[in-house]
């Protein structure tokens, strides 16, 4: 028991030190985000992809509060990941031109239509920490990882992720954007983009991945293999705002 407590205090000390030392470096304070993975309706994958590609300039021209917007594809699943300057900007996005067009076309583009295929798959989140986007339009690939905190470990996992953004910014030049999210008290996520596979491989061999690997048996339900790696989803990037 004593050893267990000492290990826990060591983790918290490491996280606290990183958090205090890098507090001024965290970006996107008070930002919010959304991730929506949507299965394409039968034989509509290409049409759905074309729809999302065409949506990017509309988001750029009509949604000033949408800081970042990505259209993504993995086989027959299409996805949107976006970051907003605040909760009001997210509300504006979901009542905007692109959301309206998607609602109008969802019955034939999305399996399950608007309610079952879009709304049911929305994950809204608060940004915990981030690496500011660099060389944004050179990105070709993205990774989204959903994380569930182990019982009673939500606050500790949140603190680790808060401390991670500045570390990524300092040590991962090939990670072009990285953001940690809190969806609810026990559900978290990481989203990041890369110019290619070399950047993704460098990220998963980096300091933050190493720290998460080391601490995931305590902090993440399922540990590293089942709670982190098994939940990593790679996407091709179709379009970026």
C-alpha positions in Angstrom: 0.0 0.0 0.0 2.8 2.4 0.9 4.5 1.7 -2.5 1.2 2.4 -4.3 0.8 5.7 -2.6 4.4 6.7 -3.3 3.9 5.9 -7.0 0.8 7.9 -7.0 2.4 10.9 -5.4 5.3 10.7 -7.8 2.9 10.8 -10.8 1.1 13.8 -9.3 4.4 15.6 -8.6 5.5 15.1 -12.1 2.2 16.3 -13.5 2.1 19.3 -11.2 5.6 20.4 -12.0 4.9 20.2 -15.7 1.6 22.1 -15.3 3.1 24.9 -13.2 6.2 25.2 -15.4 4.2 25.4 -18.6 1.0 27.2 -17.5 1.8 30.3 -19.5 2.5 28.2 -22.6 -0.9 26.5 -22.9 -2.9 27.7 -25.8 -6.6 27.6 -26.6 -7.8 28.3 -23.1 -11.6 28.2 -22.9 -11.8 26.7 -26.4 -14.2 24.0 -27.2 -14.2 21.2 -29.8 -16.4 18.6 -31.5 -15.7 15.3 -33.2 -18.3 13.5 -35.3 -17.6 10.2 -37.0 -20.4 9.3 -39.5 -20.8 6.1 -41.5 -21.6 6.8 -45.1 -24.8 5.4 -46.5 -24.5 2.5 -49.0 -22.6 3.6 -52.1 -22.4 7.2 -50.9 -18.8 7.3 -49.5 -17.4 9.3 -52.5 -20.4 11.6 -52.6 -20.2 12.2 -48.9 -16.5 13.0 -49.2 -17.1 15.4 -52.0 -19.8 17.1 -49.8 -17.3 17.6 -47.0 -14.5 18.9 -49.3 -16.9 21.5 -50.7 -17.9 22.5 -47.2 -14.5 23.7 -46.1 -14.6 27.1 -47.9 -18.1 27.7 -46.6 -16.9 27.2 -43.0 -14.0 29.5 -43.7 -16.2 32.2 -45.1 -19.2 32.0 -42.7 -17.9 30.8 -39.3 -15.3 33.2 -37.8 -15.5 31.5 -34.5 -14.6 28.1 -35.9 -10.8 28.2 -35.3 -10.0 24.9 -37.1 -12.2 22.5 -39.1 -11.1 19.2 -40.6 -12.9 16.8 -42.9 -11.6 13.3 -42.5 -12.1 9.8 -44.1 -11.2 6.3 -43.0 -12.7 3.7 -45.4 -16.5 4.2 -45.3 -16.5 6.5 -42.3 -16.4 10.2 -42.7 -15.6 12.5 -39.8 -15.5 16.2 -38.9 -13.2 17.6 -36.2 -13.4 21.2 -35.3 -12.2 23.6 -32.7 -14.1 26.7 -31.6 -13.0 29.9 -29.7 -15.8 29.3 -27.2 -19.1 27.5 -26.6 -21.1 30.2 -28.4 -19.0 29.7 -31.5 -19.8 26.0 -31.4 -23.5 26.8 -31.1 -23.1 29.1 -34.1 -21.5 26.3 -36.1 -24.3 23.8 -35.4 -26.8 26.4 -36.6 -24.7 27.5 -39.6 -24.8 26.9 -43.3 -22.7 23.7 -43.4 -24.7 22.1 -40.6 -27.9 23.1 -42.4 -26.7 21.6 -45.7 -25.6 18.4 -43.9 -29.0 18.1 -42.2 -30.7 18.5 -45.6 -28.6 15.9 -47.3 -28.1 13.4 -44.4 -30.9 11.0 -45.3 -29.0 10.0 -48.5 -25.4 10.6 -47.5 -25.2 9.2 -43.9 -26.3 5.8 -42.6 -28.9 6.6 -40.0 -29.6 10.0 -41.4 -29.4 13.2 -39.4 -30.6 11.9 -36.0 -29.1 8.4 -36.0 -26.0 9.1 -38.1 -25.0 12.6 -37.2 -26.5 13.9 -34.0 -26.0 10.6 -32.2 -22.3 10.6 -33.0 -21.5 14.1 -31.8 -18.8 14.3 -29.1 -18.6 17.8 -27.7 -15.6 18.6 -25.6 -13.6 21.3 -23.8 -9.9 21.8 -24.8 -7.5 20.9 -22.0 -4.3 21.8 -23.8 -2.9 22.1 -27.3 0.0 22.6 -29.6 -0.9 25.5 -31.9 -1.2 24.5 -35.5 1.9 24.9 -37.7 2.3 24.2 -41.5 -1.4 23.3 -41.3 -2.1 22.8 -45.0 0.8 20.3 -45.4 -1.1 17.8 -43.2 -2.3 14.7 -44.9 -3.2 12.3 -42.0 -4.8 12.6 -38.5 -5.3 10.4 -35.5 -8.2 10.5 -33.0 -8.0 8.5 -29.7 -10.8 8.2 -27.3 -9.7 7.6 -23.7 -11.8 6.5 -20.7 -10.3 7.2 -17.3 -9.9 4.3 -14.9 -12.3 4.4 -12.0 -11.5 7.5 -9.8 -8.7 8.7 -12.1 -10.5 11.3 -14.2 -8.9 14.3 -12.5 -5.4 12.8 -12.7 -5.8 11.9 -16.4 -7.0 15.4 -17.1 -3.9 16.9 -15.3 -1.6 14.7 -17.4 -3.3 15.8 -20.6 -3.2 19.5 -19.5 0.6 19.2 -19.0 1.1 17.5 -22.4 0.4 20.3 -24.8 3.5 22.4 -24.1 5.7 19.2 -24.2 4.4 18.3 -27.7 5.0 21.9 -28.8 8.6 21.8 -27.6 9.6 18.2 -28.6 7.5 17.2 -31.7 8.1 19.4 -34.8 6.5 16.8 -37.0 3.2 16.9 -35.0 1.6 19.8 -36.9 -1.3 20.2 -34.4 -2.2 18.4 -31.2 -5.1 18.8 -28.8 -6.3 17.1 -25.7 -10.0 17.2 -24.9 -12.3 16.5 -22.0 -15.7 15.2 -23.1 -17.1 14.5 -19.6 -15.8 13.6 -16.2 -14.4 10.3 -17.3 -14.1 10.5 -21.1 -11.2 12.2 -22.9 -9.7 12.3 -26.3 -6.6 13.3 -28.3 -6.6 14.6 -31.8 -3.4 15.3 -33.8 -2.3 15.8 -37.4 0.8 15.0 -39.4 2.3 15.6 -42.8 2.8 11.8 -43.2 3.4 8.5 -41.4 6.9 9.6 -40.3 5.4 12.3 -38.2 2.9 9.9 -36.6 5.6 7.4 -35.8 7.8 10.1 -34.2 4.8 11.2 -32.1 4.1 7.7 -30.8 7.8 7.4 -30.0 7.8 10.8 -28.3 7.8 12.0 -24.7 4.0 12.4 -24.2 3.2 9.0 -25.7 5.9 7.5 -23.5 4.5 9.2 -20.4 0.9 8.1 -21.3 2.2 4.5 -21.9 3.9 4.5 -18.5 0.9 5.9 -16.6 -2.0 4.3 -18.6 -2.2 1.2 -16.4 -3.2 3.5 -13.5 -5.0 6.3 -15.4 -6.8 4.7 -18.4 -9.4 2.0 -18.4 -7.9 -0.9 -20.3 -4.4 0.4 -20.0 -2.1 1.1 -22.9 -3.0 -1.7 -25.3 -6.8 -1.9 -24.8 -7.5 1.6 -23.6 -5.2 3.7 -25.8 -3.8 1.8 -28.8 -7.1 -0.1 -29.5 -9.0 3.2 -29.6 -6.6 5.0 -32.0 -8.3 5.8 -35.3 -6.3 7.0 -38.2 -7.9 9.2 -40.9 -6.9 10.7 -44.2 -7.5 14.5 -44.2 -9.9 15.5 -47.0 -10.1 19.3 -46.3 -9.0 21.9 -43.8 -10.4 25.3 -42.9 
